[in-house]
Amino acid sequence: MKIGELAQAAETQVETIRFYEREGVLPVAARTQGNFRIYGPEHIERLAFVRHCRSLDMTLDEIRVLLQFKDAPHAECGDVNRLLDEHIGHVATRIRELRQLEKQLRALRDQCVEVHDAARCGVLAGLSQAASLPAGAAGRNPALSVHRSLRRRSGSSV
């Protein structure tokens, strides 16, 4: 099948498939004489595995390790268990950080309990005050430091 057919079968964007190929988590497909990529059932299976791992918030590096074990079915899975234990630890840390972020956002929301004109909005004032802190002050502002920590883990920038 061609890449568009694979994308449709796996409910994945074509660009995502190409990205996974570039990142080495999806094997590069053979090409026809017309230079079209040709994919088989093994590509659908592997793509489904990668997508499921991503839905569990695993990084591409973690997925690469899991794929190495998947490709070596007779290897012992102790490292797989350690990887998952470590990932569970990351998830637990993120949950704690998200709870702290929620507290900070609720505290910010509590600064404006009634509707006012925007000039007297407590939320906007609180956001402006936090934004005016020096760059190193993020450590003193839990909402900023938690938010930045979460964004780093997800691969986004603040």
N, C-alpha and C positions, 0 to 999 in steps of 0.2 A: 504494500500500500504506500501511497505518497504521503508526504508530511501533513497535508490537509486532512486526509482520511484518518491518519493517526490522531491528529488533534481532535477531530470529531469523535472518534471511538473512545478516546481517553478523556474527553471533555476538558481539554487543555489548549491554551493558546499556542499557535505556531511559534511565536517568539519564545515562549517558555521552553518548548521542546529544543529549540536551537540553543537557548541558554544552558539547558541541562547537558547538551552535547558538548558545548564549549567548556563547561565545568567538569566534564568527565564522569558525570553520574549516569549518563545515558550514552551507550556506545554509539559511535559515529555510524551512520547507516551506509550501506553499500550504495553505489550510484549506478544509474543506467547509463547507456551510451549517450543519452540526451542530457546527462548530468543531473537527473532527478534523484533525490534520496528515495531509497526503497526500504520500508520498514516491515518487520514481521511481528508475529504474536509475542515474541520475547521482548520486543520494545514496548508493547502495550503493558505486559506484566511488570517490567522494570519501571516504567513510567508510573503505573498505579502504585507500586511500592514506594517510590520517591515521593509522590504526592501525598500518600498517607503519612509518611514520616514528617513531611513538611506540615501537615495538618496537626501533628503532635508537637509542633514548634521546634523540631530538630534542625540543627544547622546543616549546611551542605557538608562540612567536615565530618560531622557525626554520621550523616547518611553515607558518606564515602566509606567509613569504617564498617558500617553495617553491610554495605554492598560487598566489601572484601570478604566478609564471612559468608554472606549469601552465595558468593561465587566459589567458596571453598567449603562445601557442605560437611566435610569430614573433620574440619578443624573444631577444637573445643570452643565453647561459647562463653568462657569466663570473662573475656574482654567485652563481649556484648553486654553481659550483665553489669559489669563495671561502668560501661558507657551509659547504660540506662539509669543506673543508680546516680551517676553524676548528673544526668539530665534531670532526673527527678529533683535533685538538690537545686539545680538552676530554676526549675519551675517553682519550687517552694520559696526560693529567694524572691523571685518575681512576684509571687502572690503577696508576700510580706511588703514588698515595695509598692505594689498596687494598692494595698490597704492603706499604707501611709500616704500615698498620693490622694486616695479618696478622702482621707481625713483632712488633708490640706485643702482640697477643692471644696469640701463641705464648709471648712472654716472660712474660706474665701467667699463662698456663697452666703454665709451667715452675715457677712458685712453689708449686705443689701437685702433687707427683708421686705421692704416696701418699694413700690414703683416710684421713682423720682425722675427728674430730668437727668440726662446722661452726665452732666457736669457734677452732680452729687451722688453718682452711682458708687456704692462702696466696693463693688466687684472691680470696676474699672480703676478705682483709686488703688485698690490692693494690687492689682496687676501692674499698674504703673510704678508703684513703690518697689515691687519686687524686680521689675525690669531695670530700675535705675541703680540697683546694687552693683558694686564692682564685680568683675568677672570672678575673682577669687571668693566672693561672698556666697557662692552657690552652696558651699558646705554649711553655711550658717542658715541657709534657706532650704529646709527639707523638701519643699515642693519642687524646687528647681533641681536639687541633686537627685531626687528619686526619679523625676521625669527624665533627666539626662541619662541616668543609669539604665532605665527601661529602653530608651531610644538606642543606646549603644548596643544592647543585647539584640534588639530587633534589626539592627543594621541601618537604622534611619539616622538622620542628623537632626539636631535641635535647631 
